[in-house]
Amino acid sequence: MRRIVTLTGAGVRLTGDTPKAVDRVFGTALKLLQGKLLADSVAYVEAVRTSDTDWTVVRAPRLLDGSATGTVVSRPHVGQGTSSKLTREDLATFLLDAVTDDATIGTAPAVSN
């Protein structure tokens, strides 16, 4: 397997992220309530990023049911022009598109509506 497009939560922070106040509140709550899950996610993302594959790690916020909006905001870092929600349908479309978008290789975009 050469290409990996994978998903994690926006609570997984990377160098360059500038989380907004709401992001910091959710991040703190996640550390307190689901610290082991967050640590596992951070380790997983690091394993993917250091692999010899063509990887993309998509970082998503709170997922909502409902129809696709047709608009996904994608930024290189958490807290820089993204919001705290995303519909599942929009996420699915973004993930499928990323599989064939070479511009996403080696990136970990934060996405939202």
C-alpha positions as CSV (number, residue, x, y, z in Angstrom):
1,M,0.0,0.0,0.0
2,R,1.4,3.3,-1.0
3,R,-1.4,5.9,-0.3
4,I,-3.0,6.5,3.1
5,V,-5.7,9.0,3.8
6,T,-6.7,8.8,7.5
7,L,-8.8,10.7,10.0
8,T,-8.2,11.9,13.5
9,G,-9.7,14.6,15.7
10,A,-8.8,18.3,15.6
11,G,-7.6,17.8,19.2
12,V,-4.4,16.3,17.8
13,R,-2.1,19.3,17.8
14,L,0.8,19.7,15.4
15,T,3.5,22.4,15.1
16,G,2.0,25.5,13.6
17,D,-1.5,25.1,15.2
18,T,-2.9,28.2,16.9
19,P,-6.0,26.9,18.6
20,K,-8.7,29.4,19.3
21,A,-10.2,29.7,22.8
22,V,-13.0,27.1,22.0
23,D,-10.3,24.7,20.6
24,R,-8.3,25.1,23.8
25,V,-11.4,24.4,26.0
26,F,-12.2,21.3,24.0
27,G,-8.6,20.2,24.0
28,T,-8.4,20.5,27.8
29,A,-11.6,18.6,28.3
30,L,-10.4,15.9,25.9
31,K,-7.1,15.5,27.9
32,L,-9.0,15.3,31.2
33,L,-11.8,13.0,30.0
34,Q,-10.2,10.9,27.3
35,G,-6.5,11.3,27.9
36,K,-5.6,7.8,26.8
37,L,-7.5,8.1,23.6
38,L,-5.8,11.4,22.8
39,A,-2.4,10.0,23.5
40,D,-3.2,7.0,21.3
41,S,-4.3,9.4,18.5
42,V,-1.1,11.5,18.8
43,A,1.0,8.4,18.6
44,Y,-1.0,7.0,15.6
45,V,-0.6,10.3,13.7
46,E,3.2,10.3,14.4
47,A,3.5,6.8,13.1
48,V,1.7,7.7,9.9
49,R,3.7,10.9,9.4
50,T,7.0,9.1,9.8
51,S,6.0,6.2,7.5
52,D,7.3,5.8,4.0
53,T,3.8,6.1,2.5
54,D,2.1,9.0,0.7
55,W,0.0,10.1,3.7
56,T,-2.6,12.6,4.5
57,V,-4.0,13.0,8.0
58,V,-7.3,14.8,8.0
59,R,-8.1,16.5,11.4
60,A,-11.8,17.0,11.9
61,P,-13.8,18.8,14.6
62,R,-17.2,17.9,16.0
63,L,-19.1,15.9,13.4
64,L,-22.8,16.6,12.7
65,D,-25.5,14.6,11.1
66,G,-27.3,16.2,8.2
67,S,-27.0,16.9,4.6
68,A,-23.8,18.0,2.9
69,T,-23.3,21.7,2.8
70,G,-21.0,21.4,-0.2
71,T,-18.5,23.7,1.5
72,V,-15.5,22.4,3.4
73,V,-12.9,24.8,4.7
74,S,-9.4,23.2,4.8
75,R,-6.5,24.9,6.4
76,P,-2.9,23.7,7.2
77,H,-3.4,24.3,11.0
78,V,-6.0,24.1,13.7
79,G,-7.4,27.5,14.6
80,Q,-6.6,29.3,11.4
81,G,-9.9,29.9,9.7
82,T,-11.7,26.7,10.6
83,S,-14.8,26.3,12.8
84,S,-15.7,23.7,15.4
85,K,-18.1,21.6,13.3
86,L,-18.4,19.6,10.1
87,T,-21.1,17.5,8.6
88,R,-20.3,13.8,8.1
89,E,-21.3,14.0,4.4
90,D,-18.9,16.9,3.8
91,L,-16.1,15.0,5.6
92,A,-16.7,11.9,3.5
93,T,-16.5,13.9,0.3
94,F,-13.3,15.6,1.5
95,L,-11.7,12.2,2.4
96,L,-12.6,10.7,-1.0
97,D,-11.3,13.7,-2.9
98,A,-8.0,13.6,-0.9
99,V,-7.3,10.1,-2.2
100,T,-6.6,11.4,-5.6
101,D,-5.4,14.9,-4.7
102,D,-1.6,14.9,-4.7
103,A,-1.5,18.3,-3.1
104,T,-2.7,16.8,0.2
105,I,0.2,14.3,0.3
106,G,2.3,14.9,3.4
107,T,-0.2,17.3,5.0
108,A,-2.5,17.2,8.0
109,P,-5.2,19.7,7.2
110,A,-7.8,20.9,9.7
111,V,-11.2,20.8,8.0
112,S,-14.6,22.2,9.0
113,N,-17.8,23.8,7.5
